[in-house]
């Protein structure tokens, strides 16, 4: 896993990266309306970016937008190497075999997980329902896909993966400790999931299939994203402070607050651990 001290942030039309120096320095920025590799009709669907996962060793950013799309974006060139349309998309994840999955939340054409091939932009391979789908993470150790909706956590296996008609087979479902599941991350070495809901931040122990409060952020409401640096163990998170957005990124271990007064409506933050 590639890890550095760059922070990836997104909100509205902007996706950008800053260093964690004091003061921070911007080192990269992306907007769909200025990027190559996207059809004109899909550009407006990146008006409300809501996830920005580093992949491919941090060289690519998986950008997701609730306006209805996801894209793989090269850090070096800014070019979109893949795009897919999914209404109210809230997260995505790269899967084995050059495939990826996008979680589409509440919308007449949403409430589902959608599979794509990275080399076939815009072509859906498979879809399965999940109400309020908000989070997806791949667990390479167990070769399982975890997905979270508004009220439930689910785990899937990859089926018929080598063929032209791959699918996700649902294995088990757990009710969330409270409603409005939002962000979902994997703590690989701890074999736990880290997840946020409307009322708190939780962990899910994969080995015991049990939920527990995440002590550093327990009972903090409206946490839109949370991430843990795999080396320093510093925690970064964003919290809805004006409707669904913020101008701050908060840290624990050690504590710190970054203020971005000129950025419109920040939403999620990720350490660059691609």
Secondary structure, DSSP 8 states (H G I E B T S, - for coil): ----SEEEEEETTEEEEEE-SSS--EEEEE-GGG-SSS-HHHHGGGSSEEEEEEEGGGTEEEEEETTTEEEEEETTT--EEEEE--TTEEEEEEETTTEEEEEE-SSTT-SEEEEEETTSTT-EEEEEE-TT--EEEEETTTTEEEEE-SSEEEEEEEESTTSSS-EEEEEEEEE-SSS----EEEEGGGTEEEEE-SS-EEEEETTTTEEEE-GGGTT---EEEEEE-TTT--EEEEE--BTTBBSEEEEETTTEEEE-TTSS-B-EEEES--
